[in-house]
Amino acid sequence: MTSTNFRPLHDRVVVRRVESEAKTKGGIIIPDTAKEKPQEGEIVAVGTGIRDDKGTLIALDVKAGDRILFGKWSGTEVKLNGEDLLIMKEADIMGVIG
């Protein structure tokens, strides 16, 4: 896992997309132009959480290293240390894999 000097704030997470397979199960090779961006990723960094109305800190349910599924249009694409990453809110995450 690449170390970054970036720490997301509040309920945001930094996600690295996991590349999809270049072949189908039947052996058909999918060209780069036909591939969709994967909706699966690995969490690189997480924020500290959000505060409720009483000021209590509510920690995030995900942690660095978790593999997640997220929506097709979720997050903001950024480039950190030469790597393409996504920054999104925890609410944009649909679930943790495994």
N, C-alpha and C positions, 0 to 999 in steps of 0.2 A: 504494500500500500504506500502510495506516495505521500510524503509529509508536506503539508502546506502551512504557510504562515497566515492563514486566513481562518478566523473563527466566526461562524454565523451567530447572529444575535437572536434572542428570544426563541420562537418556535420554528426557526428555519433550519434546514439541513442542506449540506453539500453532497451531491450525488454524482457518481461516475457511471455513465451508461455502460451496460454490459453488451458487447457486440453479439449480434445474432449469427446463427449458422449461415454459411455461404451455400450450403446444399440442403435440399429437402430430404426427407426420409427416403424418398424414392430415388435419390441420387441426382436429381436435377440441380444444376448449378444456377444460382440466382445472381444476375449481374448487379453491380453496385447501383445502377440507375433505377432498378426495380425494387430495391430494398427500402423498407420504411425504417425510420429511426426506432431503435428498440425502446420499449416501455418498461424495461427491467434495468435495475441499476444496483450499485453498491454504495452505501452511505460512507462518505469519507470523513465528515465532521458534523457535529450537531451543536445547536445552541443550548443555552442553559434551561430554557423553558419559558413559560409565560406566568404572569401573576393573575390571580383571580381578583374579585372585587374587594376581598379583605386583605390583599397584599401577600397572600401565601403563594410561594413558588410552586408551580406544577411542572414536574419534570416531563420530558418527552418519553414516549413509549418505545422509541427506536434508539439504536446506538450505532456508533461507527463499526463498520464491518457487516452490518445487516444487509441482506439482499432484499430488494423491495420491488413492487409493481407500482407504477404511477400512471396518471392519465396522459393521453397523447399530447395535450397542449400544456402540461404542467410545467411550472418552473421558468426560470430565466437562464438562458445560456450565457456562460461567462468563460473566459480563458484565464486560468491561474497557473503560473509557472509553466506555460506552454501546453497545458492540458485543457481540453474542452470539458467543462463540468456544468452541472445544473444547480441552481439554488432555488429551493422551493420550501413552502410551509409544510409542516407535518400533516396538515389537513388534506394536502394534495396527494398524499401517499395512500394507496388503496389497501396495501397489506404487506406483510413480511413473508418471504418465502423460506420455508424450512424451519 
